[in-house]
Amino acid sequence: MKMNVTINATEDFIVLCDLFKVEPQALIQKFVDQVSFPFYYSQPDGDERWATLFFLYYIGLQGKEIEIEMPQHEPFMNQMAEVVFNHLEAGHQYAAKAEIAGREVMKAWHQHIMEKRAE
């Protein structure tokens, strides 16, 4: 899915991008590519988890709004952990299968929440 997003880049961000010859669009795209609950759960030692950790941090900043909705999300988060960890019990060589299984939970989770919001 393509999105057009406008951001106000800070001076620090601009300077760091200039210093290290980083294209802001490429950096932001890489960040977006790495926000993934299935990957986060299936790769507990993965360096690529930082984007999802920041996403979770951001959710935590939402305060009351997210607190009210969390009971709808928690069963799916628990299911995600259970499905992924069940695959990983056989060893980390099954991390890719665990990630795929986690994506199936995400699809059901997404469908459930979108239906609830449409009510």
Secondary structure, DSSP 8 states (H G I E B T S, - for coil): ----------HHHHHHHHHTT--HHHHHHHHHHT--HHHHHH-TT-GGGHHHHHHHHHHHTTTHHHHHHHHHHHHHHHHHHHHHHHHHTT-GGGHHHHHHHHHHHHHHHHHHHHHHHH-
